[in-house]
Amino acid sequence: MSTTTRKFKTVITDTGAKKLAQAAAPDGKPVRLTHMAVGDGGGTLPTPDSKQTRLVHEVWRHTVNRVMLDATHQNRIIAELVIPPETGGFWIREIGVFDEHGDLIAVGNTAESYKPTVAEGSGRAQTFRTILTVSSTASVALTVDNTMVMATVDYVDDKLKEHEQSRRHPDASLTAKGFVQLSSATNSDSETLAATPKAVKAAYDLANGKYTAQDATTARKGIVQLSSATNSTSETLAATPKAVKAVMDETNKKAPLNSPALTGTPTTPTAQQGTNNTQIASTAFVMAAIAALVDSSPDALNTLNELAAALGNDPNFATTMTNALAGKQPKDATLTALAGLATAADRFPYFTGNDVASLATLTKVGRDILAKSTVAAVIEYLGLQETVN
């Protein structure tokens, strides 16, 4: 199995190691990485040495663009250098990181590349990053002069992501900045829209009398005349509070639809006699109904009290009459015939036909015979005894 020797690397110099160790002490002061430099290595690829205090052949130096923590490794610090497009015309084979005192803290080599200039026809910005592995990231101050920073693509992406996560682009409100939608409406009461110049101009023209006001209608806003009338049918006038109050005062005088308590002498239409529904009965309707019930009865019997007295105040009068009639002789033709005779002294009833009766005169002889108590007495009275014997 073949092995590959690591060709490119970065080492912390002895000076850098000493300063980082001092920074890690309880009262230590963090190391501030302020500059980075690139060199051409004198024409060959150099090998980084911890004893170095400078690059083999430095060709360009500038303030660091950023010093940041590695997002995936907690004990790594990344120093970033950006060479602008207008700078170049040299080869790059080595990189150095310096602190605020100009001491070389870390040195590394890199794959050789040529940095052209714009004048050479291929100008471009070039970014170099050096990774430092330290025992404590607190030993290095992560401060950068923002006025000297150039925004790399990664930097912009990171800032946009940070902004998106921190703000989430909220809508603007009366208390906070944010995104807002434009509107050209001139009749809106929105507090979340922003007026366009068109809307502002319309308002300005209106304020300067360039707008001709229209009368209001039931379908359009406009100017309107006030009216305090309470009997108007106009659809072009607006009621004043006085008119509204007058109507409300009249309304408050009215009885409610639900369980009204009427006062004074309320009236209602009089229904025809015989009406039987849920409408209100007038006094005229009631009096007519009572008159129909009495039906020209005599004065002694034209009230319920008088009728009750005539019936003996008997609440069961019908039952009483039924029981009384139960003991009477039923009415038939024979009795009717007898009842029709004009009776008198010495008159004797007899039937002359079927259910036909008549009267005969009872003589003295007849009365004498009827007075006898036995057949023998009758025979003796008639003088028939000897004949019988």
Secondary structure, DSSP 8 states (H G I E B T S, - for coil): ---------EEE-HHHHHHHHHHHSTT---EEEEEEEEE-GGGS-----TT-SS-SSEEEEEE-SEEEE-SS-TTEEEEEEEE-TT--SEEEEEEEEEETTS-EEEEEEEEEEEE--GGGT----EEEEEEEE-S-GGGEE----GGG----HHHHHHHHHHHHHHH---B--SSS--B-EEE--SS---SSEEE-HHHHHHHHHHHTT-S---B-BTTB--B-EEE--SS---SSEEE-HHHHHHHHHHHHTS--SSS----S--------TT--SSS---HHHHHHHHHHHH-S--GGGSSHHHHHHHTTT-TTHHHHHHHHHTTS----HHHHHHHTS---TTEEEEEEETTEEEEEE--HHHHHHHH--SHHHHHHHHT-HHHH-
